[in-house]
Amino acid sequence: MARRRMIYEGKAKILYEGPEPDTLIQYFKDDATAFNAQKHAVIEGKGVLNNRLSEHFMSGLNAIGVPTHFIRRLNMREQLVRMVEIIPLEVVVRNFAAGSMAKRLGIDEGTALPRPIIEFYLKDDALGDPLVTEEHVIAFGWASQQDVDDMVALALRVNDFVSGVMYGVGIRLVDFKIEIGRVFEGDFQRLIVADEISPDSCRLWDIETNQKLDKDVFRHDIGSLTDAYTEVATRLGVMPRNG
Ligand code: C5P
């Protein structure tokens, strides 16, 4: 069998050419990175967990009418996704202060925010993904005003859905990052959620204990990342506890 053509290799995923036009295969690696890849480890099984978890969120979003690139899971580590033109921004939504925002603004971790706060970060490893404003986004042409409005609307819908799903299993969605891509349908362009939604890109705290169940476990060496992600997957019913 001919080897598949690799389109792109990122820190935690690889994209291969898909079997049909305008599709890609998204492969989830076991690599974990933090602090702009200064910290790196291979955590056996992480890719399998994130493939399942991202499938769970993305297929749920599709089902309620929030468009995503997810088509179907192919196997333990791969999913078929729509090809998109990625907007070079990381869109972060925060419900509670944590991470870089808590530090930047001197707000105690865990403080409830008055409303969800959306931030844009420029996807640029060499610059360390700097925070940018809507003014920058539009002035430098990374996205149009209409795109910004659409990204905000999309991000808030993802926030409501994922917050609700997580609340149902006793987990608080503190914040998360999504990536958004353009698809072209006739003369129209539409923005859809791309990349992944998993504990790699969310902060998830147990509602009762505030135990961290996300990549902060790896970032700050506070336990087993596999145990944390397995806990999330088990509560959501997407993985058997020892499976
Ligand atoms: O580090 P910071 O507090 O800005 O991260 C906000 C949210 O975005 C966290 O859930 C984090 O996991 C996610 N994030 C990400 N990829 C990045 C930066 C942040 O998934 N490159």
py3Dmol code that shows the C-alpha trace and the ligand (Angstrom):
import py3Dmol

protein = """\
ATOM      1  CA  MET A   1       0.000   0.000   0.000  1.00  0.00           C
ATOM      2  CA  ALA A   2       1.307   3.452  -0.890  1.00  0.00           C
ATOM      3  CA  ARG A   3       2.376   5.585   2.039  1.00  0.00           C
ATOM      4  CA  ARG A   4      -0.003   8.418   2.802  1.00  0.00           C
ATOM      5  CA  ARG A   5       1.124  11.923   2.067  1.00  0.00           C
ATOM      6  CA  MET A   6       1.802  13.943   5.189  1.00  0.00           C
ATOM      7  CA  ILE A   7       0.459  17.480   4.933  1.00  0.00           C
ATOM      8  CA  TYR A   8       1.574  18.898   8.276  1.00  0.00           C
ATOM      9  CA  GLU A   9       3.130  17.750  11.525  1.00  0.00           C
ATOM     10  CA  GLY A  10       2.330  19.706  14.673  1.00  0.00           C
ATOM     11  CA  LYS A  11       3.341  19.171  18.291  1.00  0.00           C
ATOM     12  CA  ALA A  12       0.538  16.754  19.146  1.00  0.00           C
ATOM     13  CA  LYS A  13      -1.003  15.825  15.808  1.00  0.00           C
ATOM     14  CA  ILE A  14      -0.197  14.953  12.218  1.00  0.00           C
ATOM     15  CA  LEU A  15      -2.397  15.740   9.224  1.00  0.00           C
ATOM     16  CA  TYR A  16      -2.377  13.365   6.258  1.00  0.00           C
ATOM     17  CA  GLU A  17      -4.059  13.666   2.909  1.00  0.00           C
ATOM     18  CA  GLY A  18      -7.610  12.319   3.176  1.00  0.00           C
ATOM     19  CA  PRO A  19      -9.349   9.656   1.084  1.00  0.00           C
ATOM     20  CA  GLU A  20     -11.846  12.080  -0.458  1.00  0.00           C
ATOM     21  CA  PRO A  21     -11.457  15.605  -1.874  1.00  0.00           C
ATOM     22  CA  ASP A  22     -11.345  18.330   0.786  1.00  0.00           C
ATOM     23  CA  THR A  23     -10.723  15.852   3.593  1.00  0.00           C
ATOM     24  CA  LEU A  24      -7.744  15.186   5.837  1.00  0.00           C
ATOM     25  CA  ILE A  25      -6.859  12.469   8.313  1.00  0.00           C
ATOM     26  CA  GLN A  26      -5.977  13.878  11.717  1.00  0.00           C
ATOM     27  CA  TYR A  27      -3.645  11.587  13.691  1.00  0.00           C
ATOM     28  CA  PHE A  28      -3.283  12.095  17.453  1.00  0.00           C
ATOM     29  CA  LYS A  29       0.274  11.576  18.739  1.00  0.00           C
ATOM     30  CA  ASP A  30       1.283  10.753  22.310  1.00  0.00           C
ATOM     31  CA  ASP A  31       3.564  13.784  22.509  1.00  0.00           C
ATOM     32  CA  ALA A  32       2.854  16.368  25.178  1.00  0.00           C
ATOM     33  CA  THR A  33       4.457  19.796  25.015  1.00  0.00           C
ATOM     34  CA  ALA A  34       4.189  22.885  27.174  1.00  0.00           C
ATOM     35  CA  PHE A  35       5.703  26.360  27.443  1.00  0.00           C
ATOM     36  CA  ASN A  36       6.065  26.707  23.671  1.00  0.00           C
ATOM     37  CA  ALA A  37       7.587  23.205  23.416  1.00  0.00           C
ATOM     38  CA  GLN A  38      10.361  23.883  25.955  1.00  0.00           C
ATOM     39  CA  LYS A  39       8.922  20.967  27.933  1.00  0.00           C
ATOM     40  CA  HIS A  40       8.269  17.738  26.051  1.00  0.00           C
ATOM     41  CA  ALA A  41       7.340  14.155  26.915  1.00  0.00           C
ATOM     42  CA  VAL A  42       5.752  11.167  25.269  1.00  0.00           C
ATOM     43  CA  ILE A  43       2.802   9.958  27.329  1.00  0.00           C
ATOM     44  CA  GLU A  44       1.611   6.575  26.168  1.00  0.00           C
ATOM     45  CA  GLY A  45      -2.076   6.538  25.348  1.00  0.00           C
ATOM     46  CA  LYS A  46      -2.645  10.311  25.359  1.00  0.00           C
ATOM     47  CA  GLY A  47      -3.363  10.353  21.627  1.00  0.00           C
ATOM     48  CA  VAL A  48      -5.995   7.642  21.978  1.00  0.00           C
ATOM     49  CA  LEU A  49      -7.739   9.541  24.781  1.00  0.00           C
ATOM     50  CA  ASN A  50      -7.686  12.874  22.953  1.00  0.00           C
ATOM     51  CA  ASN A  51      -8.975  11.294  19.746  1.00  0.00           C
ATOM     52  CA  ARG A  52     -11.991   9.954  21.657  1.00  0.00           C
ATOM     53  CA  LEU A  53     -12.562  13.102  23.683  1.00  0.00           C
ATOM     54  CA  SER A  54     -12.306  15.415  20.707  1.00  0.00           C
ATOM     55  CA  GLU A  55     -14.703  13.150  18.799  1.00  0.00           C
ATOM     56  CA  HIS A  56     -17.136  13.399  21.713  1.00  0.00           C
ATOM     57  CA  PHE A  57     -17.156  17.205  21.781  1.00  0.00           C
ATOM     58  CA  MET A  58     -16.981  17.786  18.039  1.00  0.00           C
ATOM     59  CA  SER A  59     -19.729  15.304  17.167  1.00  0.00           C
ATOM     60  CA  GLY A  60     -21.913  16.819  19.903  1.00  0.00           C
ATOM     61  CA  LEU A  61     -21.323  20.283  18.471  1.00  0.00           C
ATOM     62  CA  ASN A  62     -22.176  19.054  14.964  1.00  0.00           C
ATOM     63  CA  ALA A  63     -25.368  17.509  16.328  1.00  0.00           C
ATOM     64  CA  ILE A  64     -26.570  20.791  17.834  1.00  0.00           C
ATOM     65  CA  GLY A  65     -25.749  22.786  14.719  1.00  0.00           C
ATOM     66  CA  VAL A  66     -22.363  24.251  15.627  1.00  0.00           C
ATOM     67  CA  PRO A  67     -20.246  23.447  12.582  1.00  0.00           C
ATOM     68  CA  THR A  68     -16.921  21.654  13.067  1.00  0.00           C
ATOM     69  CA  HIS A  69     -14.396  19.959  10.810  1.00  0.00           C
ATOM     70  CA  PHE A  70     -15.072  16.549  12.380  1.00  0.00           C
ATOM     71  CA  ILE A  71     -16.562  13.939  10.018  1.00  0.00           C
ATOM     72  CA  ARG A  72     -15.939  10.612  11.750  1.00  0.00           C
ATOM     73  CA  ARG A  73     -13.424   8.711  13.834  1.00  0.00           C
ATOM     74  CA  LEU A  74     -11.505   6.170  11.771  1.00  0.00           C
ATOM     75  CA  ASN A  75      -9.640   4.208  14.426  1.00  0.00           C
ATOM     76  CA  MET A  76      -7.947   4.551  17.832  1.00  0.00           C
ATOM     77  CA  ARG A  77      -5.766   7.465  16.783  1.00  0.00           C
ATOM     78  CA  GLU A  78      -7.238   8.920  13.634  1.00  0.00           C
ATOM     79  CA  GLN A  79     -10.258  10.865  12.535  1.00  0.00           C
ATOM     80  CA  LEU A  80     -11.503  12.042   9.171  1.00  0.00           C
ATOM     81  CA  VAL A  81     -11.912  15.820   9.090  1.00  0.00           C
ATOM     82  CA  ARG A  82     -12.818  18.500   6.566  1.00  0.00           C
ATOM     83  CA  MET A  83      -9.974  20.425   5.058  1.00  0.00           C
ATOM     84  CA  VAL A  84     -10.137  24.056   6.148  1.00  0.00           C
ATOM     85  CA  GLU A  85      -8.074  27.179   5.737  1.00  0.00           C
ATOM     86  CA  ILE A  86      -6.960  27.774   9.303  1.00  0.00           C
ATOM     87  CA  ILE A  87      -7.241  31.340  10.604  1.00  0.00           C
ATOM     88  CA  PRO A  88      -3.843  32.000  12.231  1.00  0.00           C
ATOM     89  CA  LEU A  89      -5.327  32.779  15.648  1.00  0.00           C
ATOM     90  CA  GLU A  90      -5.883  30.844  18.830  1.00  0.00           C
ATOM     91  CA  VAL A  91      -9.269  31.780  20.198  1.00  0.00           C
ATOM     92  CA  VAL A  92      -9.346  31.466  23.999  1.00  0.00           C
ATOM     93  CA  VAL A  93     -12.537  31.630  26.048  1.00  0.00           C
ATOM     94  CA  ARG A  94     -12.286  32.074  29.805  1.00  0.00           C
ATOM     95  CA  ASN A  95     -15.011  31.561  32.407  1.00  0.00           C
ATOM     96  CA  PHE A  96     -12.751  31.656  35.475  1.00  0.00           C
ATOM     97  CA  ALA A  97      -9.372  33.342  35.886  1.00  0.00           C
ATOM     98  CA  ALA A  98      -6.422  30.980  35.420  1.00  0.00           C
ATOM     99  CA  GLY A  99      -3.139  30.602  33.599  1.00  0.00           C
ATOM    100  CA  SER A 100      -1.736  33.512  31.648  1.00  0.00           C
ATOM    101  CA  MET A 101      -4.679  35.837  32.336  1.00  0.00           C
ATOM    102  CA  ALA A 102      -4.562  35.330  36.110  1.00  0.00           C
ATOM    103  CA  LYS A 103      -0.834  36.090  35.981  1.00  0.00           C
ATOM    104  CA  ARG A 104      -1.028  39.048  33.577  1.00  0.00           C
ATOM    105  CA  LEU A 105      -3.813  40.817  35.443  1.00  0.00           C
ATOM    106  CA  GLY A 106      -2.998  39.671  38.981  1.00  0.00           C
ATOM    107  CA  ILE A 107      -6.343  37.930  39.513  1.00  0.00           C
ATOM    108  CA  ASP A 108      -6.546  34.945  41.864  1.00  0.00           C
ATOM    109  CA  GLU A 109      -6.826  31.606  40.046  1.00  0.00           C
ATOM    110  CA  GLY A 110     -10.395  30.344  40.110  1.00  0.00           C
ATOM    111  CA  THR A 111     -12.064  33.770  40.379  1.00  0.00           C
ATOM    112  CA  ALA A 112     -15.339  33.682  38.444  1.00  0.00           C
ATOM    113  CA  LEU A 113     -15.297  36.212  35.615  1.00  0.00           C
ATOM    114  CA  PRO A 114     -18.251  38.590  35.179  1.00  0.00           C
ATOM    115  CA  ARG A 115     -18.860  37.106  31.733  1.00  0.00           C
ATOM    116  CA  PRO A 116     -16.968  34.826  29.367  1.00  0.00           C
ATOM    117  CA  ILE A 117     -13.905  36.670  28.111  1.00  0.00           C
ATOM    118  CA  ILE A 118     -12.617  35.963  24.625  1.00  0.00           C
ATOM    119  CA  GLU A 119      -9.009  36.556  23.659  1.00  0.00           C
ATOM    120  CA  PHE A 120      -7.087  36.155  20.424  1.00  0.00           C
ATOM    121  CA  TYR A 121      -3.496  34.964  20.292  1.00  0.00           C
ATOM    122  CA  LEU A 122      -1.445  35.032  17.104  1.00  0.00           C
ATOM    123  CA  LYS A 123      -0.329  31.524  16.125  1.00  0.00           C
ATOM    124  CA  ASP A 124       3.407  32.134  15.851  1.00  0.00           C
ATOM    125  CA  ASP A 125       5.787  29.803  17.683  1.00  0.00           C
ATOM    126  CA  ALA A 126       8.783  32.090  17.118  1.00  0.00           C
ATOM    127  CA  LEU A 127       6.973  34.916  18.926  1.00  0.00           C
ATOM    128  CA  GLY A 128       5.481  32.611  21.588  1.00  0.00           C
ATOM    129  CA  ASP A 129       1.866  33.125  20.410  1.00  0.00           C
ATOM    130  CA  PRO A 130       1.400  36.735  21.604  1.00  0.00           C
ATOM    131  CA  LEU A 131      -1.944  38.105  22.787  1.00  0.00           C
ATOM    132  CA  VAL A 132      -3.383  40.407  20.118  1.00  0.00           C
ATOM    133  CA  THR A 133      -6.373  42.707  20.034  1.00  0.00           C
ATOM    134  CA  GLU A 134      -9.260  42.808  17.588  1.00  0.00           C
ATOM    135  CA  GLU A 135      -7.621  45.975  16.186  1.00  0.00           C
ATOM    136  CA  HIS A 136      -4.478  43.981  15.351  1.00  0.00           C
ATOM    137  CA  VAL A 137      -6.501  41.131  13.868  1.00  0.00           C
ATOM    138  CA  ILE A 138      -8.321  43.428  11.463  1.00  0.00           C
ATOM    139  CA  ALA A 139      -5.521  45.901  10.733  1.00  0.00           C
ATOM    140  CA  PHE A 140      -3.060  43.148   9.839  1.00  0.00           C
ATOM    141  CA  GLY A 141      -5.665  41.243   7.816  1.00  0.00           C
ATOM    142  CA  TRP A 142      -5.568  37.984   9.801  1.00  0.00           C
ATOM    143  CA  ALA A 143      -9.374  38.090   9.723  1.00  0.00           C
ATOM    144  CA  SER A 144     -12.106  40.541   8.744  1.00  0.00           C
ATOM    145  CA  GLN A 145     -14.530  42.280  11.098  1.00  0.00           C
ATOM    146  CA  GLN A 146     -17.199  39.816   9.960  1.00  0.00           C
ATOM    147  CA  ASP A 147     -14.840  36.918  10.733  1.00  0.00           C
ATOM    148  CA  VAL A 148     -14.166  38.334  14.204  1.00  0.00           C
ATOM    149  CA  ASP A 149     -17.905  38.597  14.878  1.00  0.00           C
ATOM    150  CA  ASP A 150     -18.419  35.047  13.603  1.00  0.00           C
ATOM    151  CA  MET A 151     -15.477  33.712  15.647  1.00  0.00           C
ATOM    152  CA  VAL A 152     -16.862  35.293  18.824  1.00  0.00           C
ATOM    153  CA  ALA A 153     -20.325  33.827  18.180  1.00  0.00           C
ATOM    154  CA  LEU A 154     -18.844  30.390  17.441  1.00  0.00           C
ATOM    155  CA  ALA A 155     -16.563  30.482  20.487  1.00  0.00           C
ATOM    156  CA  LEU A 156     -19.465  31.387  22.792  1.00  0.00           C
ATOM    157  CA  ARG A 157     -21.596  28.545  21.450  1.00  0.00           C
ATOM    158  CA  VAL A 158     -18.732  26.086  21.963  1.00  0.00           C
ATOM    159  CA  ASN A 159     -18.317  27.485  25.474  1.00  0.00           C
ATOM    160  CA  ASP A 160     -21.972  26.987  26.369  1.00  0.00           C
ATOM    161  CA  PHE A 161     -22.041  23.464  24.984  1.00  0.00           C
ATOM    162  CA  VAL A 162     -18.778  22.201  26.458  1.00  0.00           C
ATOM    163  CA  SER A 163     -19.437  23.948  29.813  1.00  0.00           C
ATOM    164  CA  GLY A 164     -22.819  22.222  29.998  1.00  0.00           C
ATOM    165  CA  VAL A 165     -21.500  18.799  29.030  1.00  0.00           C
ATOM    166  CA  MET A 166     -18.691  19.067  31.577  1.00  0.00           C
ATOM    167  CA  TYR A 167     -20.976  20.407  34.308  1.00  0.00           C
ATOM    168  CA  GLY A 168     -23.110  17.300  33.805  1.00  0.00           C
ATOM    169  CA  VAL A 169     -20.181  15.144  34.935  1.00  0.00           C
ATOM    170  CA  GLY A 170     -19.062  17.391  37.781  1.00  0.00           C
ATOM    171  CA  ILE A 171     -16.311  19.250  35.955  1.00  0.00           C
ATOM    172  CA  ARG A 172     -15.870  23.009  35.555  1.00  0.00           C
ATOM    173  CA  LEU A 173     -14.741  24.344  32.183  1.00  0.00           C
ATOM    174  CA  VAL A 174     -12.355  27.047  33.389  1.00  0.00           C
ATOM    175  CA  ASP A 175     -11.076  28.056  29.953  1.00  0.00           C
ATOM    176  CA  PHE A 176     -10.203  26.585  26.576  1.00  0.00           C
ATOM    177  CA  LYS A 177      -8.647  27.298  23.220  1.00  0.00           C
ATOM    178  CA  ILE A 178     -10.095  26.566  19.814  1.00  0.00           C
ATOM    179  CA  GLU A 179      -8.864  27.031  16.305  1.00  0.00           C
ATOM    180  CA  ILE A 180     -11.213  28.097  13.569  1.00  0.00           C
ATOM    181  CA  GLY A 181     -11.010  27.502   9.834  1.00  0.00           C
ATOM    182  CA  ARG A 182     -12.704  28.710   6.693  1.00  0.00           C
ATOM    183  CA  VAL A 183     -14.558  26.463   4.291  1.00  0.00           C
ATOM    184  CA  PHE A 184     -15.832  27.668   0.966  1.00  0.00           C
ATOM    185  CA  GLU A 185     -19.292  26.620  -0.174  1.00  0.00           C
ATOM    186  CA  GLY A 186     -20.086  28.074  -3.583  1.00  0.00           C
ATOM    187  CA  ASP A 187     -19.646  31.821  -3.290  1.00  0.00           C
ATOM    188  CA  PHE A 188     -19.873  31.727   0.484  1.00  0.00           C
ATOM    189  CA  GLN A 189     -17.283  31.189   3.166  1.00  0.00           C
ATOM    190  CA  ARG A 190     -18.241  29.744   6.490  1.00  0.00           C
ATOM    191  CA  LEU A 191     -16.211  29.508   9.689  1.00  0.00           C
ATOM    192  CA  ILE A 192     -16.107  26.155  11.430  1.00  0.00           C
ATOM    193  CA  VAL A 193     -14.372  24.786  14.519  1.00  0.00           C
ATOM    194  CA  ALA A 194     -11.193  22.897  13.606  1.00  0.00           C
ATOM    195  CA  ASP A 195      -8.196  21.239  15.331  1.00  0.00           C
ATOM    196  CA  GLU A 196      -9.268  19.523  18.572  1.00  0.00           C
ATOM    197  CA  ILE A 197     -11.192  20.014  21.791  1.00  0.00           C
ATOM    198  CA  SER A 198      -9.543  17.933  24.490  1.00  0.00           C
ATOM    199  CA  PRO A 199      -7.930  18.260  27.930  1.00  0.00           C
ATOM    200  CA  ASP A 200      -4.799  19.406  26.044  1.00  0.00           C
ATOM    201  CA  SER A 201      -6.585  22.608  25.103  1.00  0.00           C
ATOM    202  CA  CYS A 202      -8.991  23.124  28.043  1.00  0.00           C
ATOM    203  CA  ARG A 203      -8.675  23.736  31.761  1.00  0.00           C
ATOM    204  CA  LEU A 204     -10.966  21.291  33.538  1.00  0.00           C
ATOM    205  CA  TRP A 205     -11.374  21.323  37.319  1.00  0.00           C
ATOM    206  CA  ASP A 206     -13.434  18.969  39.425  1.00  0.00           C
ATOM    207  CA  ILE A 207     -16.362  21.041  40.709  1.00  0.00           C
ATOM    208  CA  GLU A 208     -16.139  19.662  44.257  1.00  0.00           C
ATOM    209  CA  THR A 209     -12.390  19.455  44.827  1.00  0.00           C
ATOM    210  CA  ASN A 210     -10.890  21.760  42.170  1.00  0.00           C
ATOM    211  CA  GLN A 211      -8.620  18.865  41.178  1.00  0.00           C
ATOM    212  CA  LYS A 212      -7.043  19.659  37.815  1.00  0.00           C
ATOM    213  CA  LEU A 213      -7.963  17.187  35.077  1.00  0.00           C
ATOM    214  CA  ASP A 214      -6.150  18.767  32.125  1.00  0.00           C
ATOM    215  CA  LYS A 215      -2.716  19.525  30.677  1.00  0.00           C
ATOM    216  CA  ASP A 216      -1.771  21.670  33.698  1.00  0.00           C
ATOM    217  CA  VAL A 217      -1.082  18.295  35.384  1.00  0.00           C
ATOM    218  CA  PHE A 218       1.790  17.881  32.913  1.00  0.00           C
ATOM    219  CA  ARG A 219       2.775  21.572  32.767  1.00  0.00           C
ATOM    220  CA  HIS A 220       3.247  21.736  36.549  1.00  0.00           C
ATOM    221  CA  ASP A 221       4.131  18.087  37.331  1.00  0.00           C
ATOM    222  CA  ILE A 222       1.182  17.558  39.642  1.00  0.00           C
ATOM    223  CA  GLY A 223       0.291  13.949  38.914  1.00  0.00           C
ATOM    224  CA  SER A 224      -0.414  11.547  36.115  1.00  0.00           C
ATOM    225  CA  LEU A 225      -1.733  13.090  32.921  1.00  0.00           C
ATOM    226  CA  THR A 226      -3.053   9.718  31.766  1.00  0.00           C
ATOM    227  CA  ASP A 227      -5.031   9.302  34.999  1.00  0.00           C
ATOM    228  CA  ALA A 228      -6.478  12.824  34.663  1.00  0.00           C
ATOM    229  CA  TYR A 229      -7.553  12.393  31.028  1.00  0.00           C
ATOM    230  CA  THR A 230      -8.874   8.892  31.736  1.00  0.00           C
ATOM    231  CA  GLU A 231     -10.973  10.341  34.565  1.00  0.00           C
ATOM    232  CA  VAL A 232     -12.535  12.868  32.168  1.00  0.00           C
ATOM    233  CA  ALA A 233     -13.122  10.205  29.501  1.00  0.00           C
ATOM    234  CA  THR A 234     -14.638   7.796  31.993  1.00  0.00           C
ATOM    235  CA  ARG A 235     -17.007  10.364  33.479  1.00  0.00           C
ATOM    236  CA  LEU A 236     -18.147  11.263  29.965  1.00  0.00           C
ATOM    237  CA  GLY A 237     -18.595   7.583  29.150  1.00  0.00           C
ATOM    238  CA  VAL A 238     -16.285   7.684  26.154  1.00  0.00           C
ATOM    239  CA  MET A 239     -13.722   5.204  27.532  1.00  0.00           C
ATOM    240  CA  PRO A 240     -14.033   2.327  29.962  1.00  0.00           C
ATOM    241  CA  ARG A 241     -11.903   2.943  33.077  1.00  0.00           C
ATOM    242  CA  ASN A 242      -9.362   0.263  32.191  1.00  0.00           C
ATOM    243  CA  GLY A 243      -9.828   0.329  28.434  1.00  0.00           C
TER     244      GLY A 243
END
"""
ligand_1 = """\
21
C5P
O -1.977 29.713 29.026
P -3.328 30.345 28.956
O -3.909 30.645 30.299
O -3.342 31.573 28.067
O -4.266 29.266 28.260
C -5.661 29.472 28.119
C -6.300 28.180 27.611
O -5.890 27.924 26.273
C -5.903 26.939 28.410
O -7.027 26.070 28.484
C -4.811 26.308 27.593
O -4.778 24.903 27.735
C -5.223 26.681 26.169
N -4.073 26.867 25.286
C -3.823 25.938 24.278
N -2.754 26.103 23.436
C -1.948 27.162 23.543
C -2.183 28.112 24.554
C -3.253 27.944 25.414
O -4.557 24.962 24.147
N -0.932 27.306 22.692
"""
view = py3Dmol.view(width=600, height=400)
view.addModel(protein, "pdb")
view.setStyle({"model": 0}, {"cartoon": {"style": "trace"}})
view.addModel(ligand_1, "xyz")
view.setStyle({"model": 1}, {"stick": {}})
view.zoomTo()
view.show()
